[in-house]
């Protein structure tokens, strides 16, 4: 059930935090693919201290970044839980020096900052003994050989039913104990939607936490799409969110210093909101709960840029379709203000095509500097507009992204035709 807050959120912070941050190995996949033994992977529990975990500092940082929500990995594919689950002892309270629930303080801190609470939960559980007991439809040991995901010989439906009961029990705990506004699912690909009983789960989630928003990794029973790492060329149908890491890794990896430049992050954010989506920007806290300086600096830098240009971000809708302007754009909700995002210094005038409206003013957002503008060409008597040309200063002030604010004489009236011969002048 998509909620209005989600479609105006624009920015969320994704947090991959678990025992994998102790040695800085890939979350769950490192043992699944044999990069590390399962026993060595679990041995990281001994180093997961959360000693510097300060949920209020996290929440303040996310608010400073301009985010409206955050999503924390309550449980990844490895089955390790950050809360005191009653149906397993593979958890931070039971197996680690942290020795406490980490989800509740996170939720409380977000709410104190006015942020919406999201929790990530993997359907897959590569540690649970009853999980690798069922092949997907048409599958068998030759096509699905991984021992963490599938049985060695044949399916055991009775044991799979036991796993589903465990799966539901953990989700019920998260919904009733922490009251999340969003559940971010993952790990559904190893079984069919019927095997997961996703339609039934959808109804259960709404009963446990009415109005909760769920993402698309529910076998088509979710509320919004979640493309990741590769920015869409065209917006997915319906509500959506693009998931991207600040460096190359979801969780903390000590050797990964390939952090994206702030300018690149701002550009991706602008392109997401320009297509009507959100950006879910991922950071990986260390085992002690601290967020590294390079990642925190990028969050603060993004937030500073958003504050300078907030009018073009909140509240807005998707901007111009492809082809009208060479860059991202957004529209005010009443469609009378158009915001053009400039990622580079124009070599000449900025061109916008297809606007039938009279442009009442063009200004540089932030400074309020008026920009000269004119329309050239077109055939008004046939309702075909000329191109709008806007002159910008020879040196734009923001090294990351500047925004032109166009005030129109009414709701945006856009020509999207293919042109044609003009037979009457």
C-alpha positions as CSV (number, residue, x, y, z in Angstrom):
1,X,0.0,0.0,0.0
2,X,2.0,3.0,-1.3
3,X,1.8,6.0,1.1
4,X,2.0,9.6,0.0
5,X,5.1,10.2,2.2
6,X,7.1,7.7,0.1
7,X,6.5,9.4,-3.2
8,X,7.6,12.7,-1.8
9,X,10.5,11.3,0.2
10,X,13.1,11.7,-2.6
11,X,16.0,10.5,-0.5
12,X,16.5,7.5,1.8
13,X,19.6,6.1,3.5
14,X,20.3,2.4,3.2
15,X,22.5,0.7,5.9
16,X,24.1,-2.7,5.5
17,X,25.3,-3.5,9.0
18,X,26.0,-7.0,10.3
19,X,28.8,-9.4,11.3
20,X,30.3,-9.2,7.8
21,X,31.6,-5.7,8.8
22,X,34.1,-7.3,11.3
23,X,36.4,-8.7,8.6
24,X,35.0,-6.5,5.9
25,X,33.9,-9.4,3.7
26,X,30.9,-9.3,1.3
27,X,27.7,-9.6,3.2
28,X,26.4,-13.3,3.1
29,X,27.7,-13.9,-0.4
30,X,31.2,-14.4,0.8
31,X,30.4,-17.8,2.4
32,X,27.7,-18.7,-0.1
33,X,30.3,-18.4,-3.0
34,X,33.1,-20.0,-1.0
35,X,35.3,-16.9,-0.5
36,X,35.3,-17.7,3.2
37,X,34.2,-20.8,5.1
38,X,30.8,-20.7,6.8
39,X,32.5,-21.3,10.2
40,X,34.9,-18.4,9.7
41,X,32.1,-16.2,8.6
42,X,30.1,-16.9,11.7
43,X,33.2,-16.5,13.9
44,X,32.9,-12.8,13.1
45,X,30.1,-12.6,15.7
46,X,32.9,-12.3,18.3
47,X,34.1,-9.0,16.9
48,X,30.7,-7.4,16.4
49,X,30.7,-4.9,19.3
50,X,28.5,-2.0,18.2
51,X,30.7,-0.1,20.8
52,X,30.4,3.2,19.0
53,X,26.8,2.7,17.8
54,X,25.0,6.0,18.4
55,X,21.6,5.9,16.8
56,X,20.9,9.6,17.5
57,X,24.1,10.5,15.7
58,X,23.0,8.3,12.8
59,X,19.6,9.9,12.6
60,X,21.0,13.5,12.9
61,X,23.4,12.7,10.0
62,X,20.6,11.3,7.8
63,X,18.5,14.4,8.5
64,X,21.5,16.6,7.7
65,X,21.8,14.6,4.4
66,X,18.3,15.7,3.4
67,X,16.9,12.2,3.8
68,X,13.3,11.5,4.7
69,X,13.7,7.8,5.6
70,X,16.3,5.1,6.3
71,X,16.4,1.4,5.8
72,X,18.5,-0.9,8.1
73,X,19.4,-4.5,7.5
74,X,17.5,-6.2,10.3
75,X,18.5,-9.6,8.7
76,X,20.5,-10.3,5.6
77,X,20.7,-13.7,3.8
78,X,23.1,-15.0,6.4
79,X,20.3,-15.2,9.0
80,X,22.0,-12.9,11.5
81,X,19.4,-10.7,13.2
82,X,20.0,-7.3,14.8
83,X,17.1,-7.7,17.2
84,X,16.3,-10.1,20.0
85,X,14.3,-12.5,17.9
86,X,12.5,-15.2,20.0
87,X,12.8,-17.9,17.3
88,X,16.5,-18.0,16.8
89,X,19.7,-17.4,18.8
90,X,21.6,-16.2,15.7
91,X,21.3,-12.5,16.7
92,X,23.3,-9.6,18.1
93,X,21.8,-10.0,21.6
94,X,22.7,-13.7,21.8
95,X,25.9,-14.2,19.9
96,X,27.9,-10.9,20.0
97,X,29.6,-8.6,22.4
98,X,27.0,-6.0,21.5
99,X,24.6,-8.1,23.6
100,X,21.5,-6.1,23.0
101,X,18.8,-5.2,20.5
102,X,20.0,-2.7,17.9
103,X,16.7,-2.2,16.0
104,X,14.7,-0.5,18.6
105,X,17.1,2.3,19.4
106,X,17.5,2.9,15.6
107,X,13.8,3.2,15.1
108,X,13.4,5.5,18.1
109,X,16.2,7.8,17.0
110,X,14.8,8.1,13.4
111,X,11.4,9.0,14.8
112,X,12.9,11.7,17.0
113,X,14.4,13.3,13.9
114,X,11.1,13.0,12.0
115,X,12.4,10.3,9.6
116,X,10.3,7.4,8.4
117,X,11.5,4.0,9.6
118,X,12.4,1.3,7.1
119,X,13.7,-2.3,7.8
120,X,15.4,-4.6,5.4
121,X,14.6,-8.3,5.7
122,X,15.9,-11.1,3.5
123,X,13.4,-13.9,2.8
124,X,16.3,-16.2,2.2
125,X,18.1,-17.5,5.3
126,X,21.2,-19.5,4.4
127,X,21.8,-20.5,8.1
128,X,18.4,-21.9,9.0
129,X,18.4,-25.8,8.8
130,X,14.9,-25.9,7.3
131,X,15.6,-23.4,4.5
132,X,17.6,-25.6,2.0
133,X,14.7,-28.1,1.8
134,X,12.8,-27.1,-1.3
135,X,13.7,-26.8,-5.0
136,X,12.0,-24.2,-7.2
137,X,9.5,-25.4,-9.7
138,X,11.3,-27.6,-12.3
139,X,14.6,-27.5,-10.3
140,X,16.7,-30.3,-8.9
141,X,20.2,-31.1,-7.5
142,X,21.9,-30.7,-10.9
143,X,20.4,-27.3,-11.7
144,X,20.4,-25.9,-8.1
145,X,23.5,-27.4,-6.3
146,X,24.2,-24.8,-3.6
147,X,23.9,-26.5,-0.2
148,X,23.0,-23.3,1.6
149,X,19.9,-22.7,-0.6
150,X,18.7,-26.1,-1.8
151,X,18.5,-29.8,-0.7
152,X,21.2,-32.3,-1.7
153,X,18.6,-34.7,-3.1
154,X,14.9,-34.0,-3.1
155,X,12.5,-31.5,-1.7
156,X,10.9,-31.9,1.8
157,X,7.7,-29.8,1.8
158,X,7.1,-30.5,5.6
159,X,10.4,-28.9,6.5
160,X,9.8,-26.0,4.1
161,X,6.5,-25.4,5.9
162,X,8.5,-25.2,9.2
163,X,10.8,-22.7,7.7
164,X,7.8,-20.5,6.5
165,X,6.4,-20.6,10.0
166,X,9.8,-19.3,11.3
167,X,9.9,-16.7,8.5
168,X,6.5,-15.4,9.4
169,X,7.3,-15.4,13.1
170,X,10.3,-13.1,12.6
171,X,8.4,-10.8,10.4
172,X,5.6,-10.6,12.9
173,X,8.1,-9.6,15.6
174,X,9.5,-6.8,13.4
175,X,6.0,-5.5,12.6
176,X,4.6,-5.6,16.1
177,X,7.6,-4.7,18.1
178,X,9.1,-1.9,16.0
179,X,6.2,-0.6,13.9
180,X,8.1,0.0,10.6
181,X,6.6,2.2,8.0
182,X,8.5,0.4,5.2
183,X,9.7,-3.2,4.8
184,X,12.5,-3.6,2.2
185,X,12.6,-7.3,1.2
186,X,15.3,-9.2,-0.6
187,X,16.2,-12.8,-1.3
188,X,12.9,-13.9,-2.9
189,X,14.5,-15.3,-6.1
190,X,15.3,-18.8,-4.8
191,X,11.6,-19.9,-4.7
192,X,8.4,-19.0,-6.6
193,X,5.9,-16.6,-5.3
194,X,3.5,-19.6,-4.7
195,X,6.2,-21.4,-2.7
196,X,6.7,-18.3,-0.6
197,X,2.9,-17.9,-0.3
198,X,3.5,-14.2,-1.1
199,X,-0.2,-13.3,-1.6
200,X,-0.9,-14.7,1.9
201,X,2.2,-12.9,3.3
202,X,1.0,-9.6,1.8
203,X,-2.3,-9.9,3.8
204,X,-0.4,-10.9,7.0
205,X,1.9,-7.9,6.8
206,X,-1.0,-5.5,6.4
207,X,-2.7,-7.1,9.4
208,X,0.4,-6.9,11.6
209,X,1.3,-3.4,10.5
210,X,-1.6,-1.7,8.6
211,X,-0.4,0.7,5.9
212,X,3.2,-0.6,5.8
213,X,4.9,0.0,2.4
214,X,6.7,-3.0,0.9
215,X,9.1,-3.1,-2.0
216,X,8.9,-5.2,-5.1
217,X,10.9,-8.2,-4.0
218,X,7.7,-9.9,-3.0
219,X,7.0,-11.8,-6.2
220,X,5.0,-8.9,-7.7
221,X,3.0,-8.3,-4.5
222,X,5.0,-5.2,-3.6
223,X,4.3,-1.5,-3.9
224,X,7.3,-0.1,-5.7
225,X,10.2,-1.1,-7.9
226,X,13.8,-1.2,-6.7
227,X,16.4,-1.1,-9.5
228,X,19.9,-1.0,-8.1
229,X,23.4,0.1,-9.0
230,X,22.5,0.9,-12.7
231,X,20.5,4.1,-13.0
232,X,17.4,3.5,-15.2
233,X,17.3,5.1,-18.6
234,X,13.5,5.3,-18.5
235,X,11.5,5.4,-15.2
236,X,10.0,2.1,-14.1
237,X,6.2,2.0,-14.2
238,X,4.7,3.2,-10.9
239,X,6.5,4.3,-7.8
240,X,10.2,3.4,-7.7
241,X,13.5,3.9,-5.9
242,X,17.0,3.5,-7.1
243,X,19.5,1.8,-4.8
244,X,23.1,2.8,-5.0
245,X,26.2,2.4,-2.9
246,X,28.5,5.3,-1.9
247,X,31.5,3.3,-2.8
248,X,31.4,-0.2,-4.5
249,X,30.2,-2.2,-1.5
250,X,27.0,-2.5,0.4
251,X,28.5,-3.3,3.7
252,X,31.8,-2.0,5.2
253,X,34.8,-3.3,3.4
254,X,38.1,-2.0,4.6
255,X,39.8,-2.1,1.2
256,X,37.0,-0.3,-0.7
257,X,38.0,3.3,-1.0
258,X,36.4,3.9,-4.4
259,X,33.9,6.4,-3.1
260,X,31.8,8.2,-5.7
261,X,32.5,11.9,-5.9
262,X,29.9,14.2,-4.4
263,X,29.2,15.7,-7.8
264,X,28.4,12.3,-9.2
265,X,26.0,11.5,-6.2
266,X,24.2,14.8,-6.7
267,X,23.8,14.1,-10.4
268,X,22.4,10.6,-9.8
269,X,20.0,12.1,-7.2
270,X,18.8,14.8,-9.6
271,X,18.2,12.3,-12.3
272,X,16.2,10.0,-10.0
273,X,13.9,12.7,-8.8
274,X,13.7,14.1,-12.3
275,X,12.2,10.8,-13.4
276,X,9.8,10.7,-10.4
277,X,11.8,8.3,-8.2
278,X,13.7,8.2,-5.0
279,X,17.4,7.6,-4.3
280,X,18.2,5.0,-1.6
281,X,21.9,5.8,-0.9
282,X,23.8,3.1,0.9
283,X,26.5,3.3,3.5
284,X,28.2,0.5,5.4
285,X,28.9,1.1,9.1
286,X,31.9,-0.6,10.7
287,X,31.5,-3.4,13.3
288,X,31.6,-0.8,16.1
289,X,28.6,1.1,14.6
290,X,30.6,4.1,13.3
291,X,30.1,5.5,9.8
292,X,33.3,6.2,8.0
293,X,34.3,9.8,7.4
294,X,34.4,9.6,3.6
295,X,30.8,8.3,3.6
296,X,29.6,10.7,6.2
297,X,31.2,13.6,4.3
298,X,29.3,12.7,1.2
299,X,26.0,12.6,3.0
300,X,26.7,16.0,4.5
301,X,27.7,17.4,1.1
302,X,24.5,16.1,-0.5
303,X,22.5,17.6,2.3
304,X,24.1,21.0,1.9
305,X,23.3,21.0,-1.8
306,X,19.7,20.0,-1.2
307,X,19.2,22.8,1.4
308,X,20.5,25.3,-1.1
309,X,18.1,24.0,-3.7
310,X,15.3,22.6,-1.6
311,X,12.5,24.3,-3.7
312,X,13.5,22.1,-6.7
313,X,13.4,19.0,-4.6
314,X,10.6,19.1,-2.1
315,X,7.7,18.8,-3.0
316,X,8.1,18.2,-6.7
317,X,7.0,15.8,-9.5
318,X,8.9,14.3,-12.4
319,X,10.0,16.9,-14.9
320,X,10.3,17.0,-18.7
321,X,10.2,13.8,-20.7
322,X,13.4,12.7,-22.6
323,X,14.3,14.9,-25.5
324,X,13.0,18.3,-24.2
325,X,16.0,19.2,-22.2
326,X,19.5,17.7,-22.0
327,X,19.5,17.1,-18.3
328,X,17.3,16.4,-15.3
329,X,14.3,18.6,-14.4
330,X,11.5,18.7,-11.9
331,X,8.1,20.4,-11.7
332,X,6.3,22.0,-8.8
333,X,3.2,20.2,-7.8
334,X,1.0,22.7,-9.5
335,X,3.2,22.4,-12.6
336,X,3.8,26.2,-12.9
337,X,7.4,26.1,-11.9
338,X,10.0,24.1,-13.9
339,X,13.5,23.5,-12.5
340,X,16.3,22.7,-14.9
341,X,19.4,21.0,-13.5
342,X,22.7,22.0,-15.0
343,X,25.5,19.5,-14.4
344,X,28.1,21.4,-16.6
345,X,28.8,24.9,-17.7
346,X,26.9,25.5,-20.9
347,X,29.1,26.3,-24.0
348,X,26.2,28.5,-25.2
349,X,22.6,29.1,-24.3
350,X,20.6,26.4,-22.6
351,X,17.9,25.1,-24.9
352,X,14.4,23.7,-23.8
353,X,12.0,22.4,-26.4
354,X,8.3,22.0,-26.5
355,X,7.1,24.6,-24.0
356,X,4.0,26.3,-25.3
357,X,3.6,28.5,-22.2
358,X,4.8,32.0,-21.9
359,X,7.9,32.1,-19.6
360,X,7.3,34.8,-17.0
361,X,10.8,34.6,-15.6
362,X,14.0,32.6,-15.6
363,X,16.3,32.8,-12.6
364,X,19.2,31.0,-11.1
365,X,18.0,29.2,-8.1
366,X,19.8,30.2,-4.9
367,X,21.0,33.6,-6.1
368,X,17.8,34.7,-7.7
369,X,19.8,36.2,-10.6
370,X,17.5,36.9,-13.5
371,X,18.5,35.1,-16.8
372,X,17.8,36.5,-20.2
373,X,15.6,34.1,-22.3
374,X,13.9,34.1,-25.6
375,X,11.9,31.8,-27.9
376,X,13.1,31.2,-31.4
377,X,11.2,29.6,-34.3
378,X,7.9,27.8,-34.0
379,X,4.5,28.4,-35.5
380,X,2.2,29.7,-32.9
381,X,-0.8,29.7,-35.2
382,X,-0.4,25.9,-35.5
383,X,0.3,25.6,-31.8
384,X,3.9,24.5,-32.4
385,X,6.2,26.3,-30.0
386,X,9.7,27.6,-30.8
387,X,12.7,26.5,-28.7
388,X,13.3,28.4,-25.5
389,X,16.9,29.7,-25.2
390,X,18.3,30.8,-21.8
391,X,21.5,32.7,-21.3
392,X,23.5,31.7,-18.3
393,X,26.4,33.5,-16.6
394,X,29.9,32.8,-18.0
395,X,30.8,31.2,-14.7
396,X,28.1,29.3,-12.7
397,X,28.5,29.5,-8.9
398,X,27.9,25.8,-7.9
399,X,30.7,23.4,-8.9
400,X,28.3,20.4,-8.5
401,X,25.0,21.3,-10.0
402,X,23.2,24.6,-10.7
403,X,19.4,25.0,-11.2
404,X,17.4,27.3,-13.4
405,X,13.9,28.2,-12.2
406,X,11.4,28.9,-14.9
407,X,8.1,30.5,-13.9
408,X,5.3,29.7,-16.4
409,X,2.1,31.5,-17.0
410,X,0.1,28.5,-16.1
411,X,0.3,24.7,-15.8
412,X,2.9,23.3,-18.1
413,X,1.6,22.9,-21.6
414,X,4.0,20.7,-23.5
415,X,4.2,20.0,-27.2
416,X,5.4,16.5,-28.0
417,X,4.6,16.1,-31.6
418,X,6.9,15.2,-34.5
419,X,6.7,18.5,-36.4
420,X,5.7,18.7,-40.0
421,X,5.5,21.0,-43.0
422,X,4.0,24.4,-42.4
423,X,1.5,25.0,-45.2
424,X,0.1,28.3,-44.0
425,X,2.1,31.3,-42.9
